[in-house]
Amino acid sequence: MTWRGDRVALRFEGVYKSAQVWVNGRTVKSYGGSPGVGGWSAEAYTEFEVRLDNLTGLAYGKGAKANVIAIYVNGEPGNEHWYTGAGLYRSVHLIHSKLLHIDPLASYFPAKLSGDDVPGATRETSALTANVQAEVGLVNDANTAMTAGVVVRVFDANDNLVGTTNQPTTTVSASDNVIVRLPAITIGSPRLWGIQSPYLYTVVTDVVDASSRQVLDSVNTTLGVRSIRWDYDRGFFLNGDNIKLRGFCHHDSFTGVGMAIPERVWLLRAQQSRGVGANGWRMSHNNYRDSVYSLADAMGTVVWDENRDLREMGLAAMNKMVRAHRHHPSVAVWSLCNEGECDFGRNRTTGRRLVNNTVYSQFRSLTKKLDPYRAVSGNMFAEYGPGTLTDFLDLQGLSHPPTFEITGSH
């Protein structure tokens, strides 16, 4: 079996802080390096792909010469005020698919739970239904148009089929991409995702060739059915229950291993946090690798997901973060920024922090467009309230402020 004629790519989950990629002696990709506060890169915490199959001279098959892939990572200049590490600190994946394939970042399956205004402690789940919207991103990397069908199925934790929907035919033009919106799937009497019982479904998406009926691509996506809302006076509600969130702001590093943290260490950290009574996790001060969110999904931990920088250079990173993590039921809040990166400096005359309502609006609009179901916040360092970034947030985030500033933010 050969992959010749198919799509082949490398997916890098994260590089700190910029990278150049060579294949067989040719430069094929430069990524990262946009300077942020303190010299860090806005792209250092987001994934990127390098396509290989469209390169001339790529070797295929048994007995062929080896393809040589080289990556140069530059961790300079400048750094953060905490340990960030450098290099290929997250996993690299070899991705193989047909030329017409699914784009996981463009696919979305939000579940709307009915009856979520009734307190969970007194509600019978048998009276509930969940409507799962199905949006599937398709990409055609061929030089001709292709036609295929899309089938979406939902399975419970025991691999029982609980719902399905399909689009018999969709044509995607050459070198183009589309989002296919299918009829919603209704799940009767759904099991809910929660802190004590984090029940998970699996969405299986297949793309089927219209003529041969061959499955061209298949992707599994985690689905958790739950409702979340925030109340001005009472705080956070999950599945109708008022819950006090308690947790940690973990840095994306660990003693002895730096930034390249093995999965078993992430599991240890998650288990120890839950073991001392934590039910929340803030991804500080940046978003993490996808497997950490899967751990939070499985353990019933509520996540505050955070973008590194609010300035224009961070908009693309915010886009990737939301699209990559919006299918995780553990994520409850999108944070636009952390502390000093939530503002644009100070006015030298008045000493007041500068604001940029245009950029604030861009971030909020983008986030709500990609995911209208979660709250938007920011881990603000100073000067909250009217006339600041607060005007564009659903929740006011506060980073170790004095008491008078907390009081003044209401």
C-alpha positions in Angstrom: 0.0 0.0 0.0 1.3 3.4 -0.9 0.3 6.9 0.2 1.1 8.4 -3.2 -1.8 10.5 -4.4 -3.1 11.0 -0.9 -2.7 13.9 1.5 0.3 13.6 3.9 1.2 16.3 6.5 3.0 16.9 9.7 1.0 18.5 12.5 3.0 20.3 15.2 1.0 20.8 18.4 3.4 23.5 19.6 6.9 25.0 19.1 8.5 27.6 21.3 9.0 30.0 19.9 9.5 30.0 16.2 10.5 27.2 13.7 11.7 26.6 10.2 11.0 23.2 8.6 13.1 21.6 5.8 12.2 18.5 3.8 14.9 16.9 1.7 17.0 20.1 1.9 14.2 22.5 1.0 12.7 25.1 3.2 8.9 24.4 3.3 7.6 26.3 6.3 8.4 29.2 8.6 6.2 29.6 11.6 6.0 31.9 14.7 8.2 34.7 15.7 5.6 37.5 16.0 7.0 39.4 19.0 4.8 39.8 22.0 5.3 41.3 25.4 8.7 40.4 26.8 9.7 38.9 23.4 7.5 35.8 23.5 5.7 34.7 20.3 1.9 34.8 19.8 2.0 31.6 17.9 4.1 29.6 20.4 1.1 27.9 21.9 -0.9 27.0 18.8 -0.6 24.1 16.3 0.3 24.3 12.7 0.7 21.9 9.7 3.2 21.3 7.1 1.9 19.6 4.0 4.3 17.0 2.4 2.5 15.3 -0.5 2.6 18.3 -2.7 6.4 18.5 -2.6 8.5 17.4 -5.5 11.0 14.7 -4.9 9.2 13.1 -1.9 10.0 9.4 -1.7 7.3 6.8 -1.4 7.3 3.0 -0.9 9.5 0.2 0.4 13.1 0.5 -0.7 12.8 4.2 -1.6 15.4 6.6 -0.2 14.6 8.1 3.2 12.9 11.5 3.3 14.9 13.8 5.6 12.9 16.2 7.7 14.8 18.9 9.7 13.4 21.5 12.1 15.3 24.5 13.4 13.7 26.1 16.5 14.7 29.5 17.7 13.9 30.4 21.3 15.3 33.9 21.1 15.2 36.8 21.5 13.6 37.6 24.9 11.5 35.4 27.1 8.8 35.5 29.8 9.3 36.2 33.4 8.7 32.5 34.1 10.2 29.3 32.6 8.9 28.7 29.1 11.4 26.3 27.7 12.2 26.1 24.0 12.0 23.7 21.2 9.5 21.0 20.1 7.8 20.8 23.5 4.6 19.3 22.3 3.8 16.2 20.1 4.3 16.0 16.3 1.9 13.9 14.3 2.1 12.3 10.8 -1.3 12.8 9.3 -2.5 10.7 6.3 -5.9 11.2 4.5 -7.4 11.3 1.1 -7.3 14.6 -0.8 -10.9 15.3 0.2 -10.8 15.2 4.0 -12.3 16.6 7.2 -11.0 19.7 8.9 -11.4 19.1 12.6 -10.9 22.8 13.5 -13.8 23.7 11.2 -16.1 21.0 12.6 -18.4 21.7 15.5 -21.1 19.7 17.4 -22.7 21.9 20.1 -25.4 20.2 22.2 -28.3 22.2 23.4 -30.0 20.7 26.4 -33.7 21.3 27.0 -35.1 21.9 30.4 -31.9 23.2 31.8 -33.7 25.9 33.9 -34.7 23.2 36.4 -32.2 22.5 39.3 -30.3 19.3 38.5 -30.9 17.9 42.0 -34.6 17.6 41.4 -34.7 16.9 37.7 -35.2 13.6 36.0 -32.9 13.3 33.0 -35.5 11.0 31.3 -37.6 14.2 30.7 -34.7 15.9 28.9 -33.6 15.9 25.3 -30.4 17.1 23.7 -30.2 18.6 20.2 -26.8 18.2 18.7 -26.0 20.6 15.8 -23.6 19.1 13.2 -21.2 21.3 11.3 -18.5 19.5 9.3 -15.6 21.2 7.7 -14.4 19.7 4.4 -11.2 20.5 2.5 -10.5 19.5 -1.1 -6.8 19.5 -1.8 -7.3 18.0 -5.3 -7.0 20.0 -8.5 -10.5 18.9 -9.5 -13.9 19.1 -7.8 -15.0 16.2 -5.7 -18.4 15.0 -4.5 -19.0 13.0 -1.4 -21.6 12.3 1.3 -21.2 13.2 5.0 -22.5 10.9 7.8 -22.4 11.8 11.4 -23.2 9.3 14.2 -23.3 9.7 18.0 -22.4 6.7 20.2 -22.7 6.5 24.0 -20.0 5.3 26.3 -20.9 1.7 25.6 -20.7 2.1 21.8 -24.4 2.1 21.3 -25.7 4.2 18.5 -28.0 7.0 19.9 -28.4 9.3 16.9 -27.4 9.9 13.3 -27.7 12.5 10.5 -26.3 12.7 7.0 -25.9 14.9 3.9 -26.1 12.5 0.8 -24.0 14.7 -1.5 -21.8 17.7 -1.2 -19.5 19.0 -4.0 -16.3 20.8 -3.0 -14.5 22.8 -5.7 -10.8 22.2 -6.5 -8.5 23.6 -3.8 -11.5 24.8 -1.8 -13.2 24.2 1.6 -16.8 24.3 2.8 -18.7 23.8 6.0 -21.5 21.3 5.7 -24.5 22.0 8.0 -26.5 18.8 8.6 -29.9 18.3 10.3 -29.6 18.2 14.0 -29.4 15.0 16.0 -31.8 14.5 18.9 -30.7 12.4 21.9 -33.5 11.4 24.2 -32.9 11.0 27.9 -29.2 12.0 27.6 -26.6 11.3 30.3 -25.2 14.6 31.4 -21.6 15.7 31.7 -20.9 17.0 35.2 -18.2 17.3 37.9 -19.3 14.1 39.7 -20.3 12.1 36.7 -18.5 13.3 33.5 -20.3 11.3 31.0 -19.0 11.4 27.4 -20.4 10.5 24.0 -18.4 10.1 20.8 -19.3 11.7 17.5 -18.0 9.8 14.5 -17.9 11.7 11.2 -17.4 9.9 7.9 -16.8 11.3 4.5 -17.9 8.8 1.8 -17.1 9.0 -1.9 -20.3 9.6 -3.9 -19.4 7.0 -6.5 -17.4 4.2 -4.9 -18.9 4.6 -1.4 -15.4 4.3 0.0 -14.8 6.1 3.3 -12.4 8.9 2.4 -11.9 10.2 5.9 -13.2 9.5 9.5 -12.8 11.6 12.6 -13.9 10.9 16.2 -14.9 13.9 18.4 -15.7 14.0 22.1 -19.2 15.2 23.0 -20.5 16.1 26.5 -24.1 17.1 27.1 -24.4 19.8 29.7 -25.8 23.3 30.3 -23.7 26.2 31.7 -24.8 29.7 32.7 -23.5 32.5 34.9 -25.7 34.6 37.3 -24.7 38.1 38.5 -25.6 37.3 42.1 -25.1 33.5 42.4 -22.3 32.7 40.1 -21.8 29.5 38.0 -24.6 27.0 37.2 -23.8 23.6 35.7 -26.9 21.5 34.6 -29.0 23.8 36.7 -27.0 23.4 39.9 -25.3 26.3 41.5 -21.6 25.3 41.9 -18.7 27.0 43.6 -15.6 26.6 41.4 -12.3 26.0 43.2 -9.2 25.2 41.4 -5.6 26.0 40.4 -3.8 28.2 37.8 -1.2 25.7 36.6 1.7 26.8 34.4 2.4 24.8 31.3 5.6 23.3 32.8 6.6 20.8 35.5 9.6 20.3 37.8 12.3 18.2 36.1 10.8 18.0 32.7 10.2 21.6 31.8 7.7 22.3 29.1 7.8 18.9 27.4 5.5 17.3 29.9 4.7 13.5 29.5 1.1 12.5 29.4 1.5 10.5 32.7 2.6 13.7 34.5 -0.4 15.6 33.2 -2.6 12.8 34.5 -0.8 12.9 37.9 -1.3 16.7 38.1 -5.0 16.4 37.2 -5.6 13.5 39.8 -3.8 15.4 42.6 -5.8 18.5 41.9 -9.1 16.6 42.1 -7.8 14.7 45.1 -7.5 17.9 47.2 -11.0 19.1 46.3 -10.4 21.2 43.1 -13.1 21.2 40.4 -11.6 23.9 38.2 -8.5 24.5 36.2 -7.2 27.7 34.6 -4.9 27.3 31.7 -2.4 29.9 32.6 -1.1 31.9 31.0 -1.8 30.3 27.6 -3.9 27.4 26.1 -2.5 23.9 26.5 -2.1 20.8 24.3 -5.4 19.1 23.4 -4.8 16.0 25.5 -4.9 18.1 28.7 -8.5 19.1 27.9 -9.4 15.5 27.3 -8.2 14.7 30.8 -10.4 17.5 32.1 -13.3 16.1 30.1 -12.8 12.6 31.6 -12.3 13.8 35.2 -15.1 16.4 35.4 -12.9 19.4 35.8 -14.3 22.8 34.7 -11.7 24.7 32.5 -10.9 28.4 32.0 -9.2 28.4 28.7 -6.8 31.4 28.0 -5.3 33.2 25.1 -1.9 34.7 25.7 -2.3 38.2 24.2 -5.1 40.6 23.4 -3.3 42.7 20.9 -3.7 42.3 17.1 -1.0 39.7 16.9 -2.9 37.4 19.2 -6.1 37.3 17.1 -5.1 34.4 15.0 -4.0 32.5 18.1 -7.4 33.1 19.7 -9.1 31.8 16.5 -7.1 28.6 16.7 -7.6 28.1 20.4 -11.4 28.4 20.3 -11.8 26.2 17.2 -9.5 23.5 18.6 -11.1 23.3 22.1 -14.8 24.2 21.7 -15.8 20.5 21.5 -14.5 19.9 25.0 -17.4 20.0 27.5 -14.9 20.9 30.3 -14.3 24.3 28.8 -16.7 26.9 30.3 -14.9 30.2 29.8 -12.8 31.8 27.0 -10.2 34.2 28.4 -9.0 36.8 25.9 -5.8 37.6 27.8 -3.6 37.6 30.9 -2.7 40.5 33.1 -0.4 43.0 31.3 -1.4 41.6 27.9 -5.0 42.8 28.6 -4.1 46.4 28.0 -2.1 48.6 25.6 0.2 50.4 27.9 -0.2 53.7 29.7 -0.8 57.3 28.8 2.4 59.1 29.8 0.5 62.2 30.8 -2.4 60.8 32.9 -0.9 57.5 33.9 -4.1 55.8 32.9 -4.0 52.6 30.9 -4.7 52.8 27.2 -7.7 51.1 25.7 -8.3 49.9 22.1 -12.0 49.3 21.7 -11.6 48.3 18.1 -9.3 45.3 19.0 -11.5 44.4 22.0 -14.5 44.3 19.8 -12.6 42.1 17.2 -11.7 39.6 19.9 -15.2 39.4 21.3 -16.9 39.2 17.9 -14.5 36.4 16.7 -15.0 34.4 19.9 -18.8 34.7 19.9 -18.9 33.8 16.2 -16.9 30.6 16.7 -18.7 29.7 19.9 -21.8 31.7 21.1 -22.5 29.3 24.0 -19.6 30.1 26.4 -18.7 33.2 28.4 -15.9 35.6 27.4 -13.6 36.9 30.1 -10.0 38.1 30.7 -7.6 37.8 33.6 -7.3 41.6 34.0 -4.4 43.1 36.1 -5.7 46.6 36.7 -8.3 49.3 36.0 -11.6 47.4 35.7 -15.1 48.7 35.0 -16.7 51.1 32.5 -14.5 52.5 29.8 -12.1 49.5 29.9 -11.9 46.0 28.5 -14.7 45.1 31.0 -17.2 46.6 28.6 -16.5 43.7 26.2 -16.6 40.8 28.8 -19.4 38.6 30.1 -17.4 37.8 33.2 -15.0 40.1 35.1 -11.6 38.3 35.6 -9.4 39.7 38.4 -5.7 38.9 38.9 -4.5 39.4 42.5 -6.0 42.9 42.8 -6.3 45.0 46.0 -9.7 44.9 47.7 -10.6 48.4 46.7 -10.3 47.5 43.0 -12.5 44.4 43.4 -15.2 46.6 45.1 -14.9 49.3 42.4 -15.3 46.8 39.6 -19.0 46.1 40.5 
